[in-house]
Amino acid sequence: MFKSKPLPQPTFEEKDKYTLSNRILTYRFIKSYLDYHLSKNDCLTEKLFGDKVGYTIRDIVDLVEQFGTPSSTPTKTKIYATILNIANTGQILIASKVRKGFFNFIDEETKIMSLITEKLIDTALSKHFVIMYKSILCVKGKIETVDFNEHFDGDVKMLLKKDDVKGDRDTLFNIQFQCFISLATFNNMIGYTHTDAHGGNFLYQENKEEGYYHYSFGGKSFYLKSCRYNICLYDFGEVIQSIHNFKIYEAMLRIIAEEKVLREIIDNEINLTRQLEYYTKNLKNPLFKILFFEEILRLMKEHSPKGMIVDVLPDGAVPLNATPFIISNHKAIGGSRGGSRSLVKYKSTGEHVHIVYNNKKLKRCVYTKAKGRGKYCKINKIYILLSKLKLVNE
């Protein structure tokens, strides 16, 4: 079968290697190189690196050293620091994820990684995921899947141990919000919910860009100030389809619960856990996964360092990304999903009620649907059934 020759290797300054545009150029080059030199059913063979045993595929890729501990799941996943040897040019550091296979086909995790890379990264719609360059499936003897992935500087669990990070409130808020953004994007754009969202499954790259990134959520824009680290979601071995909407709540709160630094700075300061638990119990509707992030966005805007999350760029500022990063392409709350349903219309009954919402006493108008008997209050542009709210005397 004819194979296209690899693309030219891109060149850029070392400090710019983690900008999204250069990550995409690197991805396209490495993918073309691996597609040309490896077959989809290549297998690893042992190779000595000094006095340590690693693996190779015909000296094109060298799996030099395992890092971390193998997973306890049936797949026995192992991660290796890997050298991609480019003929007559040099070497590129990547990572390899090796896991046991059970059947003679590509597994769900590889399919998800491929979908993320092609749909979100290569199209510049998100920067918050790890890129997969290629996957191979060895079926000779033991069945084994090897995914060749982008290299990262470490994980959030390691990052939060750095003194200059755990003492920096601005950076901690930014890291936390990037974790939330990646989970919400995965949920809304890919259609799955991550159920293993601990600090070890959020990886980071050092970021040298300064300015604001443009995001779009449900057709509404906001801007996030850049920080020293770009956070990306990884490890999709434990996911469920996002029809199980309420699991996104558990995923987002797990990263707070398990990482002490985030819990002490963020949860103690804005009591995010308690507020979201209340929100989860009182907004059980089909648009939950969109509503949930809208509430997180509101809370983070309200409590984050001044100027970190803004709706309008400062005078003279230009977004770092020409194409907005998409968290959800659903229309704004109250509109149709995918254009299949018409707008729901509400009308005022002329009544007023007093309620408690997020520990605040509010006076709100009462509404009904144009063709319905239920009564609603409008809070943060969302119509909520009156029966789901706590009423108080005036």
C-alpha positions, 0 to 999 in steps of 0.5 A, a space after each residue: 500500500 502506498 504511503 505518503 512521505 512524512 511532512 517537513 519537520 516544523 521549526 520554532 523557538 524552544 519557548 514557543 513549543 507549547 503554543 497550540 499552533 506549534 503543538 498542532 504542527 508537531 502533531 501533524 509532523 509526528 503523525 505523518 512520520 509514524 504513519 510512514 515508518 510504522 505499521 498498525 500491527 507492529 510489536 514491541 521488542 526488548 532493548 537495553 538502555 544502559 543497564 535497564 531493559 526497555 522496548 523498541 520498534 525497529 529503533 524508530 521509537 525507543 521506550 526508554 524508561 517507565 515512570 509512575 506505577 503500573 495501574 491495578 486495572 486489568 489492562 496493567 497500563 504502563 507509561 514510558 518516556 519515549 524517544 522518537 528517532 528522526 532520521 538525519 535530524 535528531 530525536 523528539 521526546 514523546 510518551 507511550 502508553 502500553 496496556 494489555 488488550 483482550 480482543 483483536 480490535 482497537 479499544 474505546 480509550 484509543 478511539 476517544 483519544 483519536 476523536 479528541 485529537 482530531 475533533 478538538 486539538 487539530 481544529 484548534 477548538 481546545 488546548 486542554 487535552 493530550 494529543 495522541 500521535 498514533 496507536 498500534 495494536 500488536 496481535 502476535 502472542 500477547 495482545 498489546 495496545 501502544 498509544 504514542 502521545 504528546 510529552 508533558 512536564 508533569 501532572 497537577 499532583 506534582 505541580 501543586 507541591 511546588 512552593 511557588 505554585 501552592 503559595 500563589 492564589 492567582 495560579 491556583 485559581 487558574 489551574 482549578 478553572 482549567 481543570 473544570 474547563 477540560 472536564 466540561 469540554 470533554 462532557 459536552 463536545 465529546 459526549 463522555 464524562 471522566 470518572 477518574 478526575 484526580 490530580 494525576 490525570 491532569 497534565 501540565 505544560 509550561 506556558 510562556 504566552 501572556 494575555 487572554 484566551 477566548 472561550 465560547 460556552 453555549 454561544 457566549 464568550 468569556 476570556 481567561 487570563 493566561 498563567 504559567 501552566 497549560 492544563 490538559 485532561 488525560 487517561 480515558 480508561 474510566 469514562 461513561 457516556 454523558 447521558 449520566 449527567 450528574 457524574 460531571 458533578 462528581 468529576 469536578 468535585 473530586 479534583 478539589 477533594 483529593 488535592 489538599 492545596 486546591 481544597 484549602 485555597 479554593 473550597 475554603 474561600 468560596 465553599 464551592 463544594 457546598 454550593 454545587 451540592 445544593 445546585 445539583 440537588 435542585 436543578 435536575 433537568 435534561 440541560 444539567 451538564 450545560 447548567 452546571 458549568 454555567 454555575 461554575 463559571 458564575 462562581 469562579 467569576 465572582 470569587 477569582 482574582 480580579 481580571 482573571 475571568 472577564 466578559 470583555 477584553 481590556 482596551 487594546 488587548 487581542 485574544 491569544 487564540 484566533 479561534 475561540 476554544 469551545 466548551 459547549 456548542 449548544 445554544 445558550 440556556 433557554 434556547 433549543 439544543 441543536 436547533 431541533 426545538 423552539 424557544 420555550 416562552 414564559 409569562 409573568 403571573 404578576 406574583 412575587 415570592 421571597 426565596 433563599 438561593 446560595 444563602 441569599 434572600 431574593 425577591 423574584 417574579 413568578 412565571 408560567 410557561 405559555 402552555 403549562 401549569 408549573 410556576 417558575 422563578 428566574 435566577 441567573 437567566 434560568 427558569 427554575 421550578 418554584 417547588 425546587 426552591 426554598 420559600 421564606 416569609 417576607 
